[in-house]
Amino acid sequence: MARPLNTLAGLSTALVVLTGCSFDSGSADAPAGGKSKLVVADLWAPDSGYALETDDAFTLTRAGCLETLVAVDKNNQAQPALATEWKQTAPKSWTFTIRETKFQNGTALTAKVVADDLNRLLKATAPPRSFSPSVISTVTAADDRTVRIDTPDEDLFLPLRVSVPNTGILAPEAFSGTTTNPVGTCTGPFEITSTGTGQSLSLTANDDYWGGDVALGSAEIRYTESDSTRVTQLRTGEVSVAANLPVTSLTTLKGDDSITLQQASLPRTTGLYLNTRKAPFDNVEARRAIQKAIGLDAIVKGVYEGTATAAAGPFTPDEPWTPDGLQPVQGDASAAKAVMAAAGIDPGSLGFELIAYSDRPEFADLAQVIQAQLAEAGITVKIRTGDYASVEDDLMGGKFQATLLSRNHLIDLPEPISILRSDETCKGGFNLAGYCNPQVDALVKKAGTTADTTKRHALYGQIATHLATDVAFIPLVHESLTMGVADTVQGLPTDPLERTLLTKDTKLS
């Protein structure tokens, strides 16, 4: 019988193994030349025509096709990729030296091609927040191998901005009008040969890859929204890798001795967000009473089956900016009643409607656990379901009482500055809870201009402490990423940033 999973803290790559007998690797159709074919079942299908300003860019980097100027290592530090070096030449200007290589169709990679691609991104109807006209002034080719990027304000994070998949570089031939065609127009270790009408990608090794030899001969990524289908394909050997397995599917894998799981904690926090714009949750004691009613251990064990960790704030325990001493608030009914009694709050006045959008399948169980726990404290919760699209207008317009939200705080940049600006400042564009503390605004502003890494991380820690004291939102759990992998697969990274899947070192034994 498979052993229970243990959650891994931190952002570094890590493995959790649940026994393992090898099974069909899905490589029966191996190409000529002795190299093998890897078949992967992934979740998020490209749905925006591979427009780089959308999440489709992440599907292309995960496929080992699209590359950016800068990569990040396991410690989220900038490393050379399509740019070999970079420097800040003035307070508001950076230059990047472009690698001498070619796209898979033979077109040369030049500074002009890079500048054209990045300017195209800036002109998109909805450019990514990490690389938009609000943070980028101009991109120009200074010469054939040098790109200059100017910013409206001094920007310490510019190298990290061009590590985000949306800033990936494709050959000029990829673009025709408003369409984007990644077939043969990438620089990565794998070349797309077919897009399979958006439901799959067929890939072959790039034999001229600048980064060295590619171990696999070919690969296929099949996009399957159904969690149960991905699990079934993994168990039957139809695929070698099943990515993005939600906790709700893990019970079906227990007892199967042929499954190996790779797991790493994500920089993702699931929380309960209370609307602080209106009563009763404009009162911090009301928010604290709700928090004190929630038992996190029961949620970790009952909803996430031990694959998550109880959260104390927006950051995971092992991140370098997490403040020492900040501990999860483990509540129960008696603790909540004590808070309400001390503050003179009637439990009946704290009843609310909780939005649990169905795009996160675990939210249904999570909402029911919260509902039951708050009921023990005399607080009535009504659950509202629906997909995210059906509730988005209410959330963005502040027309709700409470919502569950899962948020990756490194989604924009591999530092939390961007999410802190958008989620936790008074005028932040994604401040769903309406939280506003001028002290936090000042700390966020200071962090954005502090070059010393240690001092900047300390500022992030102060921000996290303020958020906890103010109950800006109620942290529940930090989530984990799980992939099911055949024993024959080697060199498959576990990327907490969810940018990388296939690499030149991925292979079948």
Secondary structure, DSSP 8 states (H G I E B T S, - for coil): ---------SSS-------------S-TT--TTS--EEEEEES----STT-TTSTHHHHHHHTT--B-SEEE-TT--EEESSEEEEEEEETTEEEEEE---B-TTS-B--HHHHHHHHHHHHTSSS--TTSSTTT--EEEEEETTEEEEE-SS--TTHHHHTTSGGG-B--GGGEETTEE--TT---SSEEEEE-GGGTEEEEEE-TT-TT---S-SEEEEEE---HHHHHHHHHHTS-SEE----GGGGGGTTT-TT-EEEEEEEEEEEEEEE-TTSTTTTSHHHHHHHHHT--HHHHHHHTSTTSSEE-SSSS-TTSTTS-TT-------HHHHHHHHHHHT--GGGG-EEEE--TTSTTHHHHHHHHHHHHHHTT--EEEE---HHHHHHHHHTT--SEEEEEEETTSSSSSTHHHHHHHHSTT-TT-TT----HHHHHHHHHHTT---HHHHHHHHHHHHHHHHHHTSSEEEEEEEEEEEE-TTEES----TTS-----TT-EE-
